[in-house]
Amino acid sequence: MTRALLALALLAVASGAGAQTVETGAGTATLLPAGARNGVAVLDADEGVLRAGPILVQITPDGRVSVPGLAPAFDPPTTVNTRVFTVDARNGVVVVGLGFNDVTADADRPPQTAAGFAVSADRGASYTYRSPALDSSFDSTVTYGVSTLPAFPATITQGSAPLDVALTAGADTVYSANEYAGLRRSTDLGATWQPVVLPPDTLFVLDPREPYDFLYNPDVRQPLFFIDDDPDLPVFAQFSTNFVAYSVVVDEAGTVWAGTLGGLNRSVRVPGADDFAWVRYTDALLGGALPGNLVFALETRPIADGRDEVWAVCRNSGNPFTTDEEENGVAVWRGDDADGFAVFETVLLGVVAEDVAFDETRAYVAASDGLYVSDDDGATWRVVRVFRAADGRPLPLSGPTVRAVATTPGVVWAGTPDGLLKSTDGARTWELFRADVRPQAQGDDDRTVDVYAYPNPFNPRNGQVRVRLDLDAPADVTVRVFDVAMNLVRTLDAPGRPAGPNEVFWDGQSDGGLRVANGAYIYTVDAGAERFSGRILVIQ
């Protein structure tokens, strides 16, 4: 499906720069340019520039905003519109991993599907499209050190989305964690990719100077063969969960850390070999290095006069042999002991974390139940569940969930299902930035709709629907929601709204507090002497 290409829009978001705002009834939100999206699940910062998904938005240190994600490099021919899954930038190079949730394959549990990469070598001024990091069907072996290993090629885009990318310090090599396509490496900015062999589940150390004959097979979903050619008797690869890659980061010493379904892997340079040796840490090794074996996200924390710390977001892997011992939490590597063994500390045990970021004095952890903030290296934490504007009013968010977090000098940014949050006082007060969603009237490309609801269709389980209207003069606003039989379902009063853009929120519940059923609903808007109406489709 092709997304219409829009011209890049610029908008100053610095305070007092004349950016357009929308009144929400709980404070104002600054509007991002056309083409941006509100469900912000990806953030990355480099050289003071913030980049955010799902449609790539770039905010420079002087407050200029552009939407490079509308360029052709971000719009490959796919069955579903693509979005940004991950982004990393270093030394002027930007690598963006693209994918989509393929609802055409499975509407209930759509697989995260690879769509390729958008790559820039000029600090994001222009982007080139690169194909997904997959094998050909003839790739039946892979070389690791002195060994030629049998391999099962990863050729299917479904389940092979680039979940994380990481550039080396010189930006000459990029690593990509591609779930069932495994960990891969490119030395030509994504033009070609090579598989990176990690230890199988049976090994905690892998040395390229030693001979091995294990099967390399990240795609544990695919049967290797069928007994007696019977499709009801498939045989799957065993001991391959550590090939299923979720996260990757490169620290300041050039060490590659790779998070998988089977633990955390750390690269080691060994003499006489081009390939890395690897050490794997799990919930069981050395008394429990990790709280859980699924390493969902990784980030490094610069330490003055010392090695970077590595923070690993861990989750229960669901492995039937270890799931009873695994927990959610964040593992922190602060260095090795005198004998060379890694020292890990677990923080936020039990928290379902999403992302990690740091500034000079604080650590920030994005989580499903809020933003966790520590001023003492993770010893104690406060959690922000209600995000307040400078005047103390709560911002209009559908819940406390924070999907991503990043920092630029003096600023912490948080990505939520309802937009992008910005704080300049250590996560005490916040500004809200939202996409300027403005559909066109059907059959008229030049006329915009005065009143509309978005997202539409709308799933009450994922947030709120917003009724957007532009008022010519201040007015008391009332939104009424009816079912198709015109029975009144909900009344939403918004008194004293100012002239200009406004939004009124509906959480998908009736006046009695019950979640409404799937189907079409009619809404009316009374604003002074004006009345508008429209339709909302509820799908959950």
C-alpha positions, 0 to 999 in steps of 0.5 A: 500500500502506497502512502501519499508523499507529502512535502516536508513541513517545518514547524518551530516548537520552541516556546513562543515560536508561534507553533499551532496549539490545540486546546484539549480541556486539560491544557494545550498541546503543540501540533506537529507537522502533517504526516506525524503520528501520535503513537510514539514508540521509538525515540533516538537522540544524537548530536542534540537531534531527536528522531521519533517514530512511527512516521520518522519525525526529526527535531533539531536543537533549535526547535525545527521539526521535519518529517523525513518519514514521508520520503519515498525511502520510507514507503516500500511496496508492502501490503500494510503501511510501514512504520519505524521500528528502530533508529540509530545515529552516529557520526552523521549516519542514520539507520532506520529499521522499517516494518509493519504488523501484518494484519493480513496474515493474522488479525489477532496476533499480527507478526512483526514483518520486515520492510527494510531500512532507510539509510542516510549518510548526510545527517538525515538530509536524504535517505536511501532505501535498503531491502530487508536483512534476509537470506537467499534460499540457497544459504544452507551454510554459514561460516564462523571462525574455523567452522562451516555450520549447517544453516536453515536460511531465514527467507520470510519477512514475517517475524523478521522485522528489524527490532533494533539497530546499532552503529559502531563508533565510526559508523562503519558497521551496523548491527541489526536484531531481526527476531527470527532472522537473527542478529546481522551485520552490514559494513556497507550501510545495509546494501548487504547483510551477513548473519552473526553467529551467537552461542546455541542454547547449549553453550555459554561461550563460543570461540571462533578458534574452536570447531563446531557443528551445531545447526544455525537456525534463528527461525525456530518456527520453521520445521526442518523436515517432516517425519515420513513426509507427514505434515502432521509430524514436523521436526523443529530445531532445538537449542536455538532461542539464543539466535532469536534477536531482539536488541543490540548495542555497541559500547564505547570500547567496541563491544557488541551486546546482543539481546535475544530470547535466550539471554544477553551476549557479549562480544570478545576479541580473541587473537588470530580470529576475525570473528568475535568470541561470545559470552552468554549471560542468562537468569541461571548463569553465575547465580542469575545474571539476568532477571529474565532471559528475553532481553527486550532492549539495551542501552549504554550509559556513559561513565566519566573516567570508566567503561560504559554501563550496559542496561538491559530490559529483561522479560520472562522468555516463556521458555517452559524450562525456565519460566518459573524462575524468570521475572521482568526487570532491568539488569545493569552491567557495571563492569567486571570483577577482579577475576574478569567475571561480569557483575550485574545488578537488577533494578526495578524487579517486576516492572515491565520496562520498554526503554532506557535513557540517561542524562548527566544526573538521571536514569529514565526507564519507560514502562507500561505503568509510567516513567521511572526516574532515578537520581542515584544510579538506580538505587531508588526510583520515583515513578511518573504516572500522571504527567502534568503541565507547568500549571499543574493540570494533568495532560490529556493522556489515555493512561500512564504507559510510556513506550520510549524515552530519550534525552537531548541536552537539558531535555527528556523526551517520552513517547506515549500512545497519545503523543510526544512529551517533553520535560526541561526540569527532570521529568517534573512538568511536561509539554505535549506534542501531538500530530495534526491529524486533518483528513480531507473531505471525500471527493474534494482534495482541497477542502478540509473537514471542520469536525472529525474524530480520530483515530477512526476506527477506534479501539477503546482498549488502546486509548481514546478517540478525539473529536477535533473541531475548530471554533471561530469564537469561544463557545461551550461545546457538547459532544453526544454519542449515539448508537445506530438506533440513535439511543444516547450513549454518552454526553461529553461537556466541554464548557468555555472552550477558546477559539481555534483548534479544540479536542474532546475525548471519548474513552469508549464508555457509556454514561454508565461506565460500561465499555461499548460494543463493537459497531458504528456510533453517531456523534453530534457536536454543539458549539454555540449556534453551530452543530456538526455530526459524524461517525465513529467505528468501534473495533476491539 
